[in-house]
Amino acid sequence: MRLYVTPASPWVRRVVVTILELGIRDHFEFVQTRWPHSWATRMTGINPAFIEATPVARIPALVTDDFTLTDSHSICDYLNGAFGDFRLLPREGAARWRALADIAVAGGIIEAQISRRAELLRSDSERSSDFIGKMRDRQLRCFAALEKQVPSFGADFDLAQITTAVACGYEDWRYGTDWRGPAPRLAAWYDAVSQRPSMRTTEPAETPQA
Amino acid sequence: MRLYVTPASPWVRRVVVTILELGIRDHFEFVQTRWPHSWATRMTGINPAFIEATPVARIPALVTDDFTLTDSHSICDYLNGAFGDFRLLPREGAARWRALADIAVAGGIIEAQISRRAELLRSDSERSSDFIGKMRDRQLRCFAALEKQVPSFGADFDLAQITTAVACGYEDWRYGTDWRGPAPRLAAWYDAVSQRPSMRTTEPAETPQA
């Protein structure tokens, strides 16, 4: 299977950490993608094989012999079910729904992080400081919500924890926001899980420029 | 359970159609939300109960006694599993992964539709015509991809079909794009399913202004 990646994307990192935690790295060919900063407003840096594989033209995208999955939600659901025996997210029941609740909040942070990044990459004249503030405030509200969830985190580094850890890691790398001050339990938890091999080998780095 | 809604949101419509198709409308109190057009760049129109319920501050949001789900992916997964015996999306296996592939493409359209709408609501000076073109092109590529999928659509109006139909309906309502010309099979399929009671009673309408 081909997985289109870049080390700067938290959505990609979520998938790659899932792969590493499931111990199935050898099933995948990782294809590095290149994106000039103009990706924020333009369709660019796209090679024909990639656009053939995914009409959404975003990463991550996972190409199997049978189908192509074009977002991290579907990819993680597939990996967890087809290769993980539902170890990272329960198949059904209250434990699944509660995990999905945390995933949606952590995913809300990641969406805001990416939207804020795209805004920062726009030209000065087209950049909205209001929008950047809206995204930052959403991120901080979501970190505060996850802080309340930490006591209910289980011993396993499951998909809710993976998504949360990726959000924390991107925030440190890209923005250096002080999310730790208002969220001390989350910070202590993150400092521990960020030492896992799956997290250490996927630390964010800038995308190669096209 | 409380579901925060507005008739303009395709993500909300996806959830409401799912509820109607599952025949479980009486489980939910629908709470109408109000959003001034400045939602595109500002946090606004938010009442305290809503912000308490969802740190992401977006709709749809479903509040149960036990947890809150803050995006349509988690809500539909929950409704399908907890109330639908996995009738609208298989619990696991190739049929689930293939449905997720179509859902991701249809969801890619809806994301682009909303991002384009937010862009159009920005002030003239902060609006990027490049970005609007990028979203429009993504939508058209995804409609073309779904056109190829129509022959594999099953007899049941499942979650992949619901998501696709909502994307088609929003495109007609908000943009009037000619997606039908390049996608005649999708158009014929949509013209049929759009007559279902679940679709007819959820036709898009403008959000009440705050």
Chai-1 contact restraints between the chains, C-beta under 6 A:
chainA,res_idxA,chainB,res_idxB,connection_type,confidence,min_distance_angstrom,max_distance_angstrom,comment,restraint_id
A,T41,B,S128,contact,1.0,0.0,6.0,A-B,restraint_1
A,T41,B,D130,contact,1.0,0.0,6.0,A-B,restraint_2
A,T41,B,F131,contact,1.0,0.0,6.0,A-B,restraint_3
A,R42,B,D130,contact,1.0,0.0,6.0,A-B,restraint_4
A,R42,B,K134,contact,1.0,0.0,6.0,A-B,restraint_5
A,M43,B,K134,contact,1.0,0.0,6.0,A-B,restraint_6
A,M43,B,D137,contact,1.0,0.0,6.0,A-B,restraint_7
A,P55,B,R141,contact,1.0,0.0,6.0,A-B,restraint_8
A,P55,B,C142,contact,1.0,0.0,6.0,A-B,restraint_9
A,P55,B,A145,contact,1.0,0.0,6.0,A-B,restraint_10
A,V56,B,G108,contact,1.0,0.0,6.0,A-B,restraint_11
A,F67,B,W97,contact,1.0,0.0,6.0,A-B,restraint_12
A,F67,B,R98,contact,1.0,0.0,6.0,A-B,restraint_13
A,F67,B,A101,contact,1.0,0.0,6.0,A-B,restraint_14
A,T68,B,A101,contact,1.0,0.0,6.0,A-B,restraint_15
A,L69,B,A101,contact,1.0,0.0,6.0,A-B,restraint_16
A,L69,B,A104,contact,1.0,0.0,6.0,A-B,restraint_17
A,T70,B,A104,contact,1.0,0.0,6.0,A-B,restraint_18
A,D71,B,A104,contact,1.0,0.0,6.0,A-B,restraint_19
A,H73,B,H73,contact,1.0,0.0,6.0,A-B,restraint_20
A,S74,B,L100,contact,1.0,0.0,6.0,A-B,restraint_21
A,S74,B,A104,contact,1.0,0.0,6.0,A-B,restraint_22
A,Y78,B,W97,contact,1.0,0.0,6.0,A-B,restraint_23
A,G81,B,E92,contact,1.0,0.0,6.0,A-B,restraint_24
A,E92,B,G81,contact,1.0,0.0,6.0,A-B,restraint_25
A,W97,B,F67,contact,1.0,0.0,6.0,A-B,restraint_26
A,W97,B,Y78,contact,1.0,0.0,6.0,A-B,restraint_27
A,R98,B,F67,contact,1.0,0.0,6.0,A-B,restraint_28
A,L100,B,S74,contact,1.0,0.0,6.0,A-B,restraint_29
A,A101,B,F67,contact,1.0,0.0,6.0,A-B,restraint_30
A,A101,B,T68,contact,1.0,0.0,6.0,A-B,restraint_31
A,A101,B,L69,contact,1.0,0.0,6.0,A-B,restraint_32
A,A104,B,L69,contact,1.0,0.0,6.0,A-B,restraint_33
A,A104,B,T70,contact,1.0,0.0,6.0,A-B,restraint_34
A,A104,B,D71,contact,1.0,0.0,6.0,A-B,restraint_35
A,A104,B,S74,contact,1.0,0.0,6.0,A-B,restraint_36
A,G108,B,V56,contact,1.0,0.0,6.0,A-B,restraint_37
A,E126,B,E126,contact,1.0,0.0,6.0,A-B,restraint_38
A,E126,B,S128,contact,1.0,0.0,6.0,A-B,restraint_39
A,S128,B,T41,contact,1.0,0.0,6.0,A-B,restraint_40
A,S128,B,E126,contact,1.0,0.0,6.0,A-B,restraint_41
A,D130,B,T41,contact,1.0,0.0,6.0,A-B,restraint_42
A,D130,B,R42,contact,1.0,0.0,6.0,A-B,restraint_43
A,F131,B,T41,contact,1.0,0.0,6.0,A-B,restraint_44
A,K134,B,R42,contact,1.0,0.0,6.0,A-B,restraint_45
A,K134,B,M43,contact,1.0,0.0,6.0,A-B,restraint_46
A,D137,B,M43,contact,1.0,0.0,6.0,A-B,restraint_47
A,R141,B,P55,contact,1.0,0.0,6.0,A-B,restraint_48
A,C142,B,P55,contact,1.0,0.0,6.0,A-B,restraint_49
A,A145,B,P55,contact,1.0,0.0,6.0,A-B,restraint_50
